[in-house]
């Protein structure tokens, strides 16, 4: 979308048409487009409105009902922080005594909205002119939020009086190329991570959103690196410096669960350096050959943060294999937190991997619907399912993994189902 297209959307007639659109339905989009054009409406405006309607529909998963009053670009929506996570970002700044946040890479304004919603002053910068205009629209309800079109790294923080202890920096560098290809090298982010975290020499309170696949190696030692999951899906990682990391450096996992309009959170941390094992029982690090009666799959944020061994200790279990993120226990873990560290399964059977044996096992039990989980094996669930030729009426869940280096099949059932006696 260019500036002239945006101007059409923001024209009173264009804005009224957009806000009068019904919930987007792909099956009805063509019919609706033809109907609007038949009324004499500008075909370009119709296309723009339908595109925004579609993006708003997709944005509901991140912004809920707030999406209905926002504008988006496809790339901006893709990178935008979920509202429930952005609120956690804002809480860090508020708790640190920050009064104003300089958002160096505002995008469509998702995090800036959360900052402003928490009562913080916001100076948001965006290097793309149209995206900056869209952020201005999305922040229209917050008079204390200002959007500037330009390179945030070009700000003279000292000259603008933004280097004091009540100012914080936030950045969400672009992690995709113009063609949409994901960027994994932090040095290739835009702006590069080195340039952003160097700002902590001027403003100690610096927060940076990064991709959850960022490697542990090379991260600054003075930051809290936190991986975040929402309802079990790992959505981002964040690097927090100075007063934004009140519990000190290290790796943490933030697990968020959303239910009925509310969210519950759990933070799981380790102060150990990556690879360090001090204070952990040997079975939580090396694993043992014995498979217990239960299997636990740690939350993805726990896995990405490298805290599986720590989770194994909390669960009272042991690793199936030192390189695999599965934990086995002899008794079910008595979870006391509203947000569990791991998903639990009752282990019904264990067998060495054998296609013939598995096919016979499933046929004898009339299995026709099979959930296949895997970790540490090259077998693809889709290919295996085709080889099994399932025709039964019952359902089952299997886990393909390694147990002390050996390829095994675990037949399991979720712990939220009644157990076998």
Secondary structure, DSSP 4 states (H G I P E B T S, - for coil): --HHHHHHHHSHHHHHHHHTPPSP-HHHHHHHHHHHHHTT--HHHHHHHHHHHHHHHHHHHHHGGGGGG----HHHHHHPPPHHHHHHHHHHHHHTT--EEEETT-TTSHHHHHHHHTT-EEEEEESSHHHHHHHHHHTTT-TTEEEEES-GGG--TTTTT--STTEEEEE--B-B-TT-PBP--GGGSBS-HHHHHGGGGT-S-EEEEE-TT--STT--TTEEEEEEEETTEEEEEEEEEGGG-TT-SEEEEEEEEEETTEEEEEEEEE-SPTT--TTS-HHHHT--S---SEEEEE-HHHHHTT-HHHHHHHHT-EESSTTS-EEEESS-----SSS-SEEEEEEEEEEE--HHHHHHHHHHTTEEEEEEEESS----HHHHHHHHT---SEEEEEEEEEETTEEEEEEEEETTSPPP-
